[in-house]
Amino acid sequence: MFSLVFAVTLLLTLGTRLYLATRQIRHIALHRAEVPQDFRQQISLAAHQKAADYSISRTRLGMLAVALDAAIVLGFTLLGGLQLLDAGIQSHLDGVWGGLALMACVAFISSVVELPLSWYRQFVLEARFGFNRMTPRLFWTDWVKGMVLGAVIGGPLVWVVLALMESAGPLWWVYAWGVWTAFSLLIMVLYPSLIAPLFNKFTPMETGEMRSRIENLMRRCGFSPAGLFVMDGSRRSAHGNAYFTGFGKAKRIVFFDTLLQRLSPGQIEAVLAHELGHFSKRHVLRHLLLSIAMSGLTLWVLSELMLRTWFYTGLGVTPRLIGDNHAMALLLFFMVMPWFSFLLKPVMAALSRKHEYEADAYAAQQARAEDLISALVRLYEDNASTLTPDPLHSLFYDSHPPASLRIAHLKSLPPPSAQAAALPGAV
């Protein structure tokens, strides 16, 4: 019975995702011939059409990626891939080490199967629109580094979780939840200084007007990072970005070199003020706490399902009567969970868009809203982001509000003095 439930869920989710992608393509194509009214003075028709073509190409490739994901999951579950792998591994290894080997094999096979799409995305699609800066050698180096890093960091974590499942009794999930939380916080601390530099070069921002302006902004916002860095994003892509990384005293602010080349000092200050808005409004902390709570709920659900024979047999696996099924339970659960939880995406996307509006409002208090608007328009143009997404597709997928709504919101905000006067307790 569970096989039927899973098959129907997978097909419905796959169908929904392909339907949303089709809507996105049709909607963008329908509005390709004309720049939206609010952007006609800043964005040319040629740039608008490039963004439309780029978005359509990315969406079509995404449809292929979704179909491939479904095929991989079906191959491992109902078509017997996991059962076959497990039988081969158990003839040589068992227990925790056998489970670790099974999970490593699945991760490697999945990565290899997805390689052609990754290659096409980088060297065909991105190159066609002028965004690719990566060499084939760098592509393969990144892939190998990613696999090695996954083994070095993920391997011990999986080993500990499997050991807890084997020896900690019915409450193993509580201990695993604690381990996972501690691990996540540790990675947030170590990522900026130990992991990220394996892939990119980070250079302290040079002293000068731009750095002074940024430091003054951070002082006004009460933010004290461990450093300001410029990342060689142009080594891989022409896209620009800026982000926070780290946790606690290890916090860093990182700018792509491509971003600094394209925006004026005022625009960069406004973009950073938006990011500082996420810090000031505690969005990062809320997201972290929500993630921790969701991981605990997820592990509890897994602890219940792994005791049910139908969970294994319904997904194409015959559970062992002698020995453990812990690694198999982990794999099956995390393979099928995204297909069952897809309908939660609009909820999470709505929360993210709410936070973006709040961060924009904060930025308009600390910098000029006009600078943020012009920076966003420039980034939409430079990154070939569509100005006309399909509303339903956006509802499911977009963590940021559509361009027209976001800029309309910024334009509707009162001047900083009026906003301050409207705050509770303001004089």
C-alpha positions in Angstrom: 0.0 0.0 0.0 2.8 2.4 0.9 4.4 1.8 -2.5 1.2 3.1 -4.1 1.1 6.1 -1.8 4.8 6.9 -2.6 4.4 6.5 -6.3 1.3 8.7 -6.4 3.0 11.4 -4.3 6.1 11.3 -6.4 4.1 11.6 -9.7 1.9 14.4 -8.3 4.8 16.4 -7.0 6.7 15.8 -10.3 3.7 16.9 -12.2 3.2 20.0 -10.1 6.8 21.0 -10.4 6.8 20.5 -14.2 3.5 22.4 -14.4 4.9 25.3 -12.5 8.0 25.4 -14.7 5.7 25.4 -17.8 3.8 28.3 -16.4 7.0 30.2 -15.7 8.3 29.7 -19.2 4.9 30.7 -20.8 4.5 33.8 -18.6 8.1 35.0 -19.2 7.8 34.4 -23.0 4.4 36.3 -23.0 6.1 39.4 -21.5 9.4 39.2 -23.4 8.6 41.8 -26.1 8.1 44.7 -23.7 10.0 46.0 -20.7 7.7 46.5 -17.7 6.6 50.1 -17.3 8.4 50.7 -14.0 11.8 49.7 -15.5 11.7 51.2 -19.0 14.0 54.1 -18.1 16.7 51.9 -16.5 16.6 48.6 -18.5 16.8 48.3 -22.3 14.7 46.0 -24.3 17.8 44.0 -25.3 18.7 43.4 -21.6 15.1 42.5 -20.7 15.0 39.9 -23.5 18.3 38.5 -22.5 17.0 38.0 -19.0 13.8 36.4 -20.4 15.8 34.0 -22.6 18.2 33.2 -19.7 15.4 32.5 -17.3 13.5 30.3 -19.8 16.7 28.3 -20.5 17.4 27.8 -16.7 13.8 26.8 -16.1 13.9 24.2 -19.0 17.1 22.8 -17.6 15.5 22.7 -14.2 12.7 20.6 -15.6 15.2 18.1 -16.8 16.9 18.2 -13.4 13.6 17.5 -11.6 12.9 14.5 -13.9 16.4 13.2 -13.3 15.9 13.5 -9.5 12.7 11.5 -9.8 14.4 8.8 -11.9 17.3 8.6 -9.3 14.9 8.2 -6.4 12.8 5.5 -8.3 16.0 3.7 -9.3 17.2 3.5 -5.8 13.8 2.6 -4.2 11.1 0.8 -6.2 13.4 -0.4 -8.9 15.7 -2.1 -6.3 18.9 -0.1 -6.5 19.4 0.3 -2.7 18.5 -3.4 -2.2 21.2 -4.4 -4.7 23.8 -2.1 -3.2 23.1 -3.2 0.3 23.4 -6.9 -0.5 26.8 -6.3 -2.2 28.1 -4.3 0.7 26.8 -6.6 3.5 28.8 -9.5 2.0 31.9 -7.6 3.0 30.9 -5.1 5.8 28.2 -4.9 8.3 27.1 -2.8 11.3 28.0 0.9 11.4 30.8 0.5 8.8 28.6 -1.3 6.4 25.9 1.5 6.8 28.6 4.2 6.2 29.8 2.4 3.1 26.2 2.2 1.8 25.6 5.9 2.3 28.9 6.8 0.7 28.1 4.7 -2.4 24.7 6.3 -2.8 26.2 9.8 -2.5 28.9 9.0 -5.1 26.6 7.4 -7.6 24.1 10.3 -7.3 26.9 12.9 -7.8 28.2 11.1 -10.9 24.7 10.8 -12.4 24.1 14.5 -11.9 27.5 15.5 -13.4 26.4 15.9 -17.0 23.7 18.4 -16.1 26.2 20.3 -13.9 28.6 20.4 -16.8 25.9 21.5 -19.3 24.7 24.2 -16.9 28.2 25.7 -16.5 29.8 25.3 -19.9 26.8 25.6 -22.2 24.0 27.5 -20.6 26.0 30.0 -18.5 28.6 30.4 -21.3 25.9 31.1 -23.8 24.7 34.1 -21.8 28.2 35.3 -21.0 28.3 34.3 -17.3 30.8 31.4 -17.2 34.3 32.1 -16.1 35.1 28.6 -14.9 37.6 26.4 -16.7 37.1 22.6 -17.1 40.1 22.0 -14.8 38.5 24.2 -12.1 35.2 22.4 -12.5 36.8 19.0 -11.9 38.9 20.3 -9.0 35.8 21.7 -7.3 34.0 18.4 -7.8 36.8 16.4 -6.3 37.3 18.8 -3.4 33.5 18.6 -2.7 33.6 14.8 -2.6 36.6 14.7 -0.3 35.2 17.4 1.9 31.9 15.5 2.1 33.8 12.4 3.2 36.0 14.2 5.7 33.2 16.3 7.3 30.1 14.2 6.6 31.6 10.8 7.2 32.3 11.2 11.0 28.9 12.8 11.5 27.1 9.9 9.8 29.2 7.4 11.7 28.2 9.0 15.0 24.5 9.1 14.1 24.5 5.4 13.0 26.3 4.5 16.2 23.7 6.3 18.2 20.9 4.6 16.3 22.5 1.2 17.2 23.3 1.8 20.9 21.3 4.7 22.3 17.9 3.0 22.5 14.5 4.5 21.6 15.7 8.1 22.4 18.6 7.9 19.9 17.0 10.7 17.9 17.3 13.1 20.8 21.0 12.5 21.1 21.4 12.6 17.3 19.5 15.9 17.3 22.0 17.3 19.8 24.9 16.1 17.8 23.5 17.6 14.6 22.8 20.9 16.2 26.3 21.1 17.6 27.8 20.1 14.3 25.8 22.7 12.4 27.0 25.5 14.8 30.5 24.3 14.5 30.4 24.3 10.7 29.1 27.9 10.8 32.1 28.9 12.9 34.7 27.0 10.8 33.3 27.6 7.4 34.6 31.2 6.8 38.2 30.5 7.8 38.7 26.8 7.0 36.2 25.6 4.4 35.4 28.5 2.1 39.1 29.3 1.4 39.5 25.8 -0.2 37.4 27.0 -3.1 37.9 30.8 -3.2 40.4 33.4 -2.4 39.4 36.0 0.3 41.2 39.2 0.5 40.7 41.9 3.2 39.0 44.9 1.8 41.4 47.7 1.1 41.4 50.8 3.2 39.8 53.8 1.6 36.5 55.6 1.1 34.4 52.4 0.5 35.8 50.6 3.6 35.3 53.7 5.8 31.7 54.1 4.5 31.0 50.4 5.3 32.6 50.6 8.8 30.5 53.7 9.6 27.4 51.9 8.5 28.2 48.9 10.7 28.8 51.1 13.7 25.4 52.7 13.3 23.8 49.3 13.1 25.7 47.8 16.0 27.3 45.1 13.9 30.9 44.0 14.6 32.2 41.4 12.1 35.5 39.6 12.3 36.4 41.2 9.0 35.5 42.6 5.6 36.6 40.5 2.7 36.5 40.5 -1.1 36.0 37.1 -2.8 37.3 36.2 -6.3 33.8 35.3 -7.5 34.9 36.3 -11.0 37.1 33.2 -11.1 33.9 31.1 -11.7 31.1 33.4 -12.8 30.2 36.9 -13.9 27.3 37.0 -11.4 27.7 39.4 -8.4 26.6 39.0 -4.8 27.4 39.8 -1.2 26.7 37.8 2.0 27.2 37.2 5.7 29.0 34.1 6.8 30.1 32.7 10.1 28.6 32.7 13.6 29.3 34.6 16.8 32.7 36.2 16.7 33.5 34.5 13.5 31.0 36.6 11.5 32.4 38.0 8.2 31.0 40.2 5.5 32.0 39.0 2.0 31.6 40.9 -1.3 32.1 39.3 -4.7 34.7 41.2 -6.6 32.2 41.4 -9.5 29.7 43.3 -7.2 32.3 45.9 -6.2 33.1 46.5 -9.9 29.5 47.2 -10.9 28.0 49.2 -8.1 28.7 52.7 -6.8 29.7 53.3 -3.2 26.2 54.5 -2.3 24.6 51.4 -3.9 27.0 49.0 -2.1 26.2 50.7 1.2 22.5 50.3 0.6 23.0 46.6 -0.3 25.0 46.0 2.8 22.3 47.9 4.9 19.8 45.4 3.6 22.0 42.5 4.7 22.5 44.2 8.1 18.7 44.4 8.3 18.6 40.6 8.4 21.0 40.8 11.3 19.2 43.6 13.2 15.8 41.9 12.7 17.2 38.6 13.9 16.2 36.8 10.7 19.4 34.7 10.7 18.8 33.6 14.3 15.1 32.8 13.6 16.1 30.8 10.6 18.7 28.9 12.6 16.2 28.1 15.4 13.5 27.0 12.9 16.1 24.8 11.2 17.0 23.2 14.5 13.4 22.6 15.4 12.6 21.1 12.0 15.7 18.8 12.3 14.4 17.5 15.6 10.9 16.9 14.2 12.5 15.2 11.2 14.6 12.8 13.3 11.6 12.0 15.6 9.5 11.1 12.5 12.4 8.9 11.2 12.6 7.2 14.6 9.0 6.1 14.3 9.1 5.1 10.6 12.2 3.0 11.0 10.3 0.6 13.2 7.7 -0.1 10.6 8.3 -3.0 8.1 5.9 -1.3 5.6 8.2 1.7 5.4 11.0 -0.5 3.9 9.0 -2.9 1.8 6.9 0.0 0.4 10.1 1.6 -0.9 11.5 -1.5 -2.5 13.7 -2.8 0.3 13.5 -6.0 2.3 14.6 -5.2 5.8 17.0 -7.5 7.5 15.6 -9.6 10.4 19.1 -10.1 11.8 21.3 -7.0 12.0 20.3 -3.4 11.8 18.5 -1.3 9.0 19.7 2.1 10.3 21.6 3.3 7.3 18.8 2.1 5.0 16.2 3.9 7.1 18.2 7.1 6.8 18.7 6.8 3.1 15.1 6.0 2.4 13.7 8.7 4.6 15.8 11.5 3.2 15.3 10.4 -0.4 11.5 10.4 -0.2 10.9 13.3 2.3 11.3 16.1 -0.2 8.6 14.6 -2.4 6.2 14.5 0.6 7.1 17.9 1.9 6.9 19.9 -1.4 3.7 21.6 -0.5 5.5 23.3 2.5 7.6 25.3 0.1 5.2 28.2 -0.3 5.1 28.6 3.5 8.9 28.8 3.7 9.1 31.1 0.7 6.5 33.4 2.1 8.4 33.7 5.4 11.6 34.5 3.5 9.9 37.1 1.4 8.5 38.7 4.5 12.0 39.0 5.9 13.2 40.5 2.7 10.6 43.3 2.9 11.6 43.9 6.5 15.3 44.1 5.6 14.5 46.5 2.8 12.6 48.7 5.2 15.6 48.7 7.6 18.0 49.5 4.7 15.8 52.5 3.8 16.4 53.8 7.4 20.2 53.4 7.3 20.9 54.3 3.7 19.1 55.9 0.8 16.2 53.9 -0.5 16.9 55.3 -4.0 20.4 53.8 -3.8 19.0 50.4 -2.9 16.4 50.6 -5.8 19.1 51.5 -8.3 21.4 48.8 -7.0 18.6 46.2 -7.3 17.8 47.3 -10.8 21.4 47.1 -11.8 21.7 43.6 -10.2 18.6 42.4 -12.0 20.1 43.5 -15.3 23.6 42.3 -14.7 22.5 38.9 -13.4 19.8 38.6 -16.1 17.0 38.0 -13.5 13.6 38.1 -15.0 11.4 41.0 -14.2 8.2 39.1 -15.1 8.1 35.8 -13.1 4.9 33.8 -13.1 3.0 34.6 -9.8 2.2 31.0 -8.9 5.8 29.8 -9.7 7.1 32.7 -7.6 4.8 31.7 -4.7 6.4 28.3 -4.5 10.0 29.0 -5.3 11.1 32.7 -4.8 12.7 33.5 -1.6 12.8 37.2 -2.7 9.7 39.2 -3.8 9.4 39.8 -7.5 11.2 42.9 -8.7 8.2 45.0 -9.3 6.7 44.4 -5.9 10.0 44.8 -4.1 10.7 48.2 -5.7 7.2 49.4 -5.3 7.5 48.6 -1.6 10.7 50.6 -1.3 9.2 53.5 -3.1 6.2 53.5 -0.7 8.4 53.8 2.4 8.5 57.1 4.2 11.8 59.1 4.5 14.1 57.9 7.4 13.0 60.7 9.7 9.4 59.8 9.2 10.1 56.1 9.8 12.0 56.9 13.0 9.1 59.0 14.3 6.7 56.1 13.6 8.7 53.7 15.7 7.2 52.8 19.2 8.6 55.1 21.8 10.1 57.5 19.3 10.0 61.1 20.2 
